């Protein structure tokens, strides 16, 4: 395996000392062998990587016969009121579940993600409880979900190891629906919505992808790619920009899919501790506006969500 020059040169994935090195993980999906790792069990805010669990539970409901891809997903006033990124349609708008899942995976639409949670779970609260129950069942020991969208909440945390495990579950149990996870663009009401991950169109062999961004997390991505008989899963959390996220993930995949890669451990034996407070990159990513939010929170602000920046 050639050196990961991008990770080592110029410290592209290094945040300031207070935050430490950004997490990343590369795994052989067939064996669970860890091909590269950095802070892989460190708590981090998932942002829209959360929607992988939302999609997993929705697809599980379809496979169990409790829903179908034609199930009507109707946006409630609560769903329509979610912060961006969103589809931006009025309450009462109805989408087929298949279309709704495509929209949340391509464009991270928070309003549609909330509507899916309400339709499948009966309420967001019940759906989030199911998300956490499933996370425990899967062994995602460092993950706690508070909402179905990924909009920032200090309590909502995960790690690279758990996100790699969740991507592996999507590949293993929902192989018939992987097109949802690699659609380059979708057109809704005459508007073309392009996938937030450029690798979907540019990287040969990419099978599945989800990006995430809030000010507190930086730029996150989870990807699966297949070349020949070798399938790898890559996770990058907290990249300083979308361009760096793409650059680092491309090199991770190139290295992982090359011959002669030596494992440094195994996903099955890597354990993450219970959820702990995650690094908060808001002062770095969103400047004075984010700092003001932090000060308001410390001084007793009643706002439950301390960051409503768009997910990209």
Secondary structure, DSSP 4 states (H G I P E B T S, - for coil): ----HHHHSTTTTBPPTTT-BPPEEEEETTT-EEEEEESTTS-B--GGGHHHHHHHHHHHHHHTTS--TT-EEE--HHHHTPPSS---PPTT-EEEHHHHHHHHHHH--HHHHHHHHHHHHSSHHHHHHHHHHHHHHHT-TT-B-S-SS--B-TT-BB-HHHHHHHHHHHHHH-GGGGGGGS--EEEETTEEEE-S-THHHHSTTEEEEEEEEETTTEEEEEEEEEETTEEEEEEEEEESSHHHHHHHHHHHHHHHTSTTPPP-EETTT---PSP-PPP--HHHHSHHHHHHHHHHHHTT---S-SB-PPP-
